[in-house]
Amino acid sequence: MSDFYISQVDPNDARTMARVDGLLTREGIRRDGNLDYTCAMFDENGQAVATGSCFGNTLRCFAVSGAHQGEGLLNQIVTHLIDYQAARGQFHLFLYTKAEAARFFTDLGFHEIARVSGKLVFMENRRGGFSGYLKRLEKTKKSGVSAAVVMNANPFTFGHQYLAEQAAASCDALHLFVVSEDLSFFPFAVRKRLVELGTAHLSNVILHDCGPYIISSATFPSYFLKDETAVIEGQARLDVEVFKQIAGILNISSRWAGEEGASRVTSLYNRVMAEELPKAGIRFVEIPRAGACGAVISASSVRACLRSGDFETLEKLVPAGTLHYLMSPEAEPVLRKLRSAKDVAHY
């Protein structure tokens, strides 16, 4: 054991990364597409015997050589990653693991948030993190019929506005959750402000941050699920399990979404919600999307207009609050990012 050491793996170091990939492959794991730090434990011959990685505030891609199971190597890898995260100011950490490994991470101080039975578990290292989030939500609970919408709004369009209007008309209180992760072209603070402006005429809308609990495809790991469809469905089913707990706290009886034809991810999400939410007594309402210029309105089409400079079409796709922001100097950093991006669509 004294001959083992842990070090960071440079993603540009092809030789060492190949050793890490070899270890992952032997343990039935694929390297995740979203990583910003990887470490490995090496033996005296320079062979990788254990590894783990980070992305944002998540830990992922753990593996220990079958020849060294039970020697406490994974414990050391996790401790190293927690220390690394603390050094960069990340203290509230999350991980996704196979159901059979959840007990190990519980022993390391992680707490279960939700699980898809027999498949995967979503965990955090802060006791009372999710329960505290639910308690804060509970303070916004209203009497009467409550519904919910979850949106990223990257940026807020007439399509988002139409969905919010239809959902708000169906209930006494509409709980509208805005995805909080700053992994979109438009920063969270901007997206939330535009949602607030675009729904200001709806007196029964209550805005919420999703926080770290309603997750995105970028932070959801793919390394222990067999293919892309399994990854998307796994994320959707886990999101449903988290949402069930939120709905229980707020007495939400329906969740609304727009029909999706272009985005495979959103289409699969809607299918899973249609299957699973009614089992919990929550109605899933999927409505036709609003249209303009002969096509459905989407944030992707807005971003395409911004990239090409087609402001004539843009005016038909977004409410006044969004348009005002997009035409302002404040939006210029985002517009530069859009113009330089290889792809502005959402799949």
C-alpha positions as CSV (number, residue, x, y, z in Angstrom):
1,M,0.0,0.0,0.0
2,S,2.9,2.4,0.8
3,D,4.0,2.1,-2.8
4,F,0.7,3.5,-4.1
5,Y,0.3,7.2,-4.8
6,I,-2.5,9.5,-6.1
7,S,-1.9,12.2,-8.7
8,Q,-3.9,14.3,-11.1
9,V,-4.2,13.0,-14.7
10,D,-3.7,15.5,-17.4
11,P,-6.4,14.9,-20.1
12,N,-3.7,15.7,-22.7
13,D,-1.5,13.0,-21.4
14,A,-2.6,10.3,-23.8
15,R,-0.5,7.5,-22.4
16,T,-1.6,8.0,-18.8
17,M,-5.2,8.6,-19.8
18,A,-5.1,5.3,-21.8
19,R,-4.2,3.5,-18.5
20,V,-7.1,5.1,-16.7
21,D,-9.4,4.2,-19.6
22,G,-8.1,0.7,-19.5
23,L,-9.0,0.4,-15.8
24,L,-12.4,1.9,-16.4
25,T,-13.1,-0.5,-19.2
26,R,-12.0,-3.6,-17.2
27,E,-14.4,-2.5,-14.5
28,G,-17.3,-2.1,-17.0
29,I,-17.3,1.7,-17.0
30,R,-16.9,4.3,-19.8
31,R,-15.2,7.6,-19.3
32,D,-17.8,10.3,-18.9
33,G,-18.0,13.0,-21.5
34,N,-18.1,15.7,-18.9
35,L,-15.1,15.8,-16.7
36,D,-13.0,18.7,-15.4
37,Y,-10.6,16.9,-13.1
38,T,-9.4,13.3,-13.0
39,C,-7.1,11.6,-10.5
40,A,-5.7,8.1,-10.3
41,M,-3.8,5.9,-7.9
42,F,-0.8,4.2,-9.4
43,D,1.3,1.3,-8.2
44,E,5.1,1.1,-8.3
45,N,5.0,0.1,-11.9
46,G,2.9,3.1,-12.9
47,Q,-0.2,1.1,-13.5
48,A,-3.6,2.7,-12.6
49,V,-5.2,0.7,-9.8
50,A,-8.0,3.2,-8.8
51,T,-9.5,6.4,-10.3
52,G,-12.1,9.0,-9.8
53,S,-13.1,12.3,-11.4
54,C,-15.1,15.5,-10.9
55,F,-17.4,17.7,-13.0
56,G,-18.5,20.9,-11.4
57,N,-19.8,20.0,-8.0
58,T,-20.3,16.3,-8.8
59,L,-18.0,13.3,-8.3
60,R,-18.0,10.5,-10.9
61,C,-16.1,7.8,-12.8
62,F,-15.0,5.8,-9.9
63,A,-13.2,2.5,-10.5
64,V,-10.9,0.2,-8.5
65,S,-8.9,-2.7,-10.0
66,G,-10.4,-6.1,-9.3
67,A,-7.1,-7.2,-7.9
68,H,-7.3,-4.5,-5.2
69,Q,-10.9,-4.6,-4.1
70,G,-11.4,-4.3,-0.4
71,E,-8.1,-2.5,0.3
72,G,-9.7,0.9,0.9
73,L,-8.4,2.5,-2.3
74,L,-11.8,4.0,-3.3
75,N,-12.0,5.6,0.1
76,Q,-8.7,7.4,-0.6
77,I,-9.8,8.4,-4.0
78,V,-13.0,10.0,-2.7
79,T,-11.2,11.7,0.1
80,H,-8.7,13.2,-2.5
81,L,-11.6,14.4,-4.6
82,I,-13.4,16.0,-1.7
83,D,-10.2,17.8,-0.7
84,Y,-9.7,19.0,-4.3
85,Q,-13.3,20.3,-4.5
86,A,-12.8,22.1,-1.2
87,A,-9.7,23.8,-2.5
88,R,-11.7,25.2,-5.4
89,G,-14.5,26.3,-3.1
90,Q,-17.0,23.4,-3.8
91,F,-18.3,22.1,-0.5
92,H,-21.8,20.9,-1.4
93,L,-21.0,17.8,-3.5
94,F,-23.2,15.3,-5.4
95,L,-22.8,11.9,-6.9
96,Y,-24.7,9.4,-8.9
97,T,-24.0,5.7,-8.3
98,K,-25.3,2.3,-9.0
99,A,-27.8,1.2,-6.4
100,E,-25.6,-1.6,-5.1
101,A,-22.8,0.9,-4.3
102,A,-24.9,3.5,-2.4
103,R,-24.2,1.9,1.0
104,F,-20.4,2.5,0.5
105,F,-20.9,6.2,-0.2
106,T,-23.3,6.4,2.8
107,D,-20.4,5.3,5.0
108,L,-18.3,8.1,3.5
109,G,-20.9,10.7,4.6
110,F,-23.2,11.0,1.5
111,H,-26.9,11.0,1.9
112,E,-29.6,9.7,-0.5
113,I,-31.8,12.2,-2.3
114,A,-33.6,9.9,-4.6
115,R,-33.3,6.6,-6.4
116,V,-34.5,4.7,-9.4
117,S,-35.2,1.3,-7.9
118,G,-32.5,-1.2,-8.6
119,K,-30.6,1.1,-10.9
120,L,-29.1,4.3,-9.6
121,V,-29.0,6.6,-6.6
122,F,-28.6,10.4,-6.4
123,M,-26.6,11.5,-3.3
124,E,-25.2,14.6,-1.6
125,N,-22.7,15.1,1.2
126,R,-24.8,17.7,3.1
127,R,-27.1,16.3,5.7
128,G,-30.4,18.1,5.4
129,G,-29.5,19.6,2.0
130,F,-32.5,18.3,0.1
131,S,-34.8,18.3,3.1
132,G,-33.9,21.9,3.7
133,Y,-34.7,22.8,0.1
134,L,-38.1,21.1,0.5
135,K,-38.8,23.1,3.8
136,R,-38.0,26.3,1.9
137,L,-40.4,25.3,-0.8
138,E,-43.1,24.4,1.7
139,K,-43.3,28.1,2.8
140,T,-44.7,28.9,-0.7
141,K,-47.4,26.3,-0.6
142,K,-50.9,27.7,-1.5
143,S,-54.4,26.4,-1.0
144,G,-56.4,25.2,-3.9
145,V,-55.2,23.5,-7.1
146,S,-51.5,23.7,-7.8
147,A,-49.6,22.9,-11.0
148,A,-45.9,23.0,-12.0
149,V,-43.7,23.8,-15.0
150,V,-40.0,23.3,-15.2
151,M,-38.1,25.3,-17.8
152,N,-34.5,26.2,-18.7
153,A,-35.6,29.2,-20.8
154,N,-32.3,29.6,-22.7
155,P,-33.7,32.3,-23.4
156,F,-37.4,32.9,-22.5
157,T,-39.6,32.9,-25.6
158,F,-43.2,33.3,-26.6
159,G,-43.3,29.5,-26.5
160,H,-42.4,29.5,-22.8
161,Q,-44.8,32.3,-22.2
162,Y,-47.6,30.3,-23.8
163,L,-46.9,27.2,-21.8
164,A,-46.9,29.3,-18.6
165,E,-50.2,31.0,-19.5
166,Q,-51.9,27.7,-20.3
167,A,-50.7,26.1,-17.1
168,A,-51.5,29.1,-15.0
169,A,-55.1,29.2,-16.3
170,S,-55.6,25.7,-15.0
171,C,-54.8,26.2,-11.4
172,D,-54.9,28.5,-8.4
173,A,-51.1,28.5,-8.1
174,L,-48.5,27.7,-10.7
175,H,-45.1,26.8,-9.3
176,L,-42.6,27.6,-12.1
177,F,-39.1,26.1,-11.6
178,V,-36.2,27.6,-13.5
179,V,-33.1,25.3,-14.0
180,S,-30.4,26.9,-11.9
181,E,-27.2,25.3,-13.4
182,D,-25.1,27.8,-15.2
183,L,-24.4,25.5,-18.2
184,S,-26.5,27.3,-20.8
185,F,-25.6,30.1,-23.2
186,F,-27.6,32.5,-21.0
187,P,-26.6,32.8,-17.3
188,F,-29.1,31.6,-14.7
189,A,-29.6,35.1,-13.3
190,V,-30.5,36.4,-16.8
191,R,-32.8,33.4,-17.6
192,K,-34.7,33.8,-14.3
193,R,-35.1,37.6,-14.8
194,L,-36.5,37.1,-18.3
195,V,-38.9,34.4,-17.0
196,E,-40.0,36.8,-14.3
197,L,-40.6,39.6,-16.8
198,G,-42.4,37.3,-19.2
199,T,-44.8,36.0,-16.6
200,A,-45.4,39.2,-14.6
201,H,-48.9,39.4,-16.0
202,L,-49.8,36.1,-14.4
203,S,-50.7,36.8,-10.8
204,N,-50.7,33.2,-9.6
205,V,-47.1,32.3,-10.8
206,I,-44.6,31.5,-8.1
207,L,-41.0,31.3,-9.3
208,H,-38.5,28.9,-7.9
209,D,-34.9,28.0,-8.4
210,C,-34.3,24.3,-9.2
211,G,-31.1,24.5,-7.2
212,P,-28.9,21.5,-7.6
213,Y,-31.8,19.0,-7.4
214,I,-33.6,19.1,-10.7
215,I,-30.6,18.1,-12.9
216,S,-29.4,18.7,-16.4
217,S,-28.0,16.4,-19.1
218,A,-24.6,18.0,-18.6
219,T,-24.3,17.1,-15.0
220,F,-25.9,13.7,-15.2
221,P,-23.3,11.0,-15.6
222,S,-23.3,8.5,-18.4
223,Y,-20.4,6.3,-17.4
224,F,-22.3,3.4,-15.9
225,L,-25.3,3.3,-18.2
226,K,-25.1,1.2,-21.4
227,D,-26.0,3.7,-24.1
228,E,-27.4,7.2,-24.7
229,T,-31.0,6.2,-24.5
230,A,-30.4,4.6,-21.1
231,V,-28.6,7.7,-19.9
232,I,-31.5,10.0,-20.9
233,E,-34.1,7.7,-19.5
234,G,-32.1,7.3,-16.3
235,Q,-31.9,11.0,-15.8
236,A,-35.6,11.5,-16.6
237,R,-36.7,8.8,-14.1
238,L,-34.4,10.2,-11.4
239,D,-35.8,13.7,-12.1
240,V,-39.3,12.3,-11.7
241,E,-38.4,10.7,-8.3
242,V,-37.1,14.1,-7.1
243,F,-40.1,15.9,-8.5
244,K,-42.5,13.5,-6.7
245,Q,-41.1,14.7,-3.4
246,I,-41.4,18.4,-4.4
247,A,-45.0,17.8,-5.6
248,G,-45.8,16.2,-2.3
249,I,-44.6,19.2,-0.4
250,L,-46.4,21.7,-2.6
251,N,-49.6,19.7,-3.2
252,I,-48.9,19.8,-7.0
253,S,-51.5,17.8,-8.9
254,S,-50.2,18.4,-12.5
255,R,-47.0,19.0,-14.4
256,W,-47.2,20.8,-17.7
257,A,-44.8,20.6,-20.7
258,G,-44.8,21.4,-24.4
259,E,-44.9,18.7,-27.1
260,E,-41.5,18.0,-28.4
261,G,-40.6,16.7,-31.8
262,A,-37.1,18.1,-32.5
263,S,-35.3,17.3,-29.3
264,R,-34.8,13.6,-28.6
265,V,-33.8,14.3,-25.0
266,T,-37.0,16.3,-24.3
267,S,-39.2,13.8,-26.1
268,L,-37.8,11.0,-24.0
269,Y,-38.3,13.1,-20.9
270,N,-41.9,13.7,-21.8
271,R,-42.5,10.0,-22.4
272,V,-41.1,9.0,-19.0
273,M,-43.1,11.7,-17.2
274,A,-46.3,10.5,-19.0
275,E,-45.6,7.0,-17.8
276,E,-44.4,7.7,-14.3
277,L,-46.1,10.8,-12.9
278,P,-49.7,9.4,-13.0
279,K,-48.5,6.5,-10.8
280,A,-47.9,9.1,-8.1
281,G,-51.3,10.8,-8.7
282,I,-49.8,13.6,-10.7
283,R,-51.3,14.4,-14.1
284,F,-48.9,15.0,-16.9
285,V,-50.2,17.6,-19.4
286,E,-48.4,17.9,-22.8
287,I,-49.7,20.7,-24.9
288,P,-49.0,21.7,-28.6
289,R,-46.3,24.2,-28.8
290,A,-46.9,27.8,-29.9
291,G,-45.8,28.6,-33.4
292,A,-44.5,31.5,-35.5
293,C,-43.1,32.0,-39.0
294,G,-44.5,28.6,-40.0
295,A,-42.7,26.6,-37.3
296,V,-42.9,25.9,-33.5
297,I,-41.2,28.5,-31.3
298,S,-38.1,27.2,-29.6
299,A,-35.1,28.6,-27.7
300,S,-32.9,26.9,-30.3
301,S,-34.6,28.9,-33.1
302,V,-34.1,32.1,-31.1
303,R,-30.4,31.3,-30.6
304,A,-30.1,30.6,-34.4
305,C,-31.6,34.0,-35.1
306,L,-29.1,35.7,-32.8
307,R,-26.2,33.9,-34.4
308,S,-27.2,34.9,-37.9
309,G,-28.4,38.4,-36.9
310,D,-32.0,37.9,-38.0
311,F,-33.6,40.3,-35.7
312,E,-36.7,40.6,-37.9
313,T,-37.6,37.0,-37.1
314,L,-36.4,37.3,-33.6
315,E,-39.1,39.9,-32.8
316,K,-41.8,37.3,-33.6
317,L,-40.3,34.7,-31.2
318,V,-39.7,36.5,-27.9
319,P,-41.6,38.8,-25.5
320,A,-40.7,42.4,-25.0
321,G,-38.6,41.8,-21.9
322,T,-36.4,39.2,-23.7
323,L,-36.1,41.3,-26.8
324,H,-35.1,44.4,-24.8
325,Y,-32.3,42.4,-23.0
326,L,-31.1,40.9,-26.3
327,M,-30.8,44.3,-27.9
328,S,-29.0,45.8,-24.9
329,P,-25.2,46.0,-24.3
330,E,-25.6,43.6,-21.4
331,A,-26.3,40.7,-23.8
332,E,-23.2,41.3,-25.9
333,P,-21.0,38.7,-24.0
334,V,-23.7,36.1,-24.6
335,L,-24.1,37.0,-28.2
336,R,-20.3,36.7,-28.8
337,K,-20.4,33.3,-27.3
338,L,-23.3,32.3,-29.5
339,R,-21.6,33.6,-32.7
340,S,-18.5,31.5,-31.9
341,A,-20.3,28.3,-31.0
342,K,-20.2,25.4,-33.3
343,D,-23.8,24.5,-32.6
344,V,-26.6,26.4,-30.9
345,A,-29.3,23.7,-31.1
346,H,-30.6,21.5,-28.3
347,Y,-30.9,17.8,-28.8
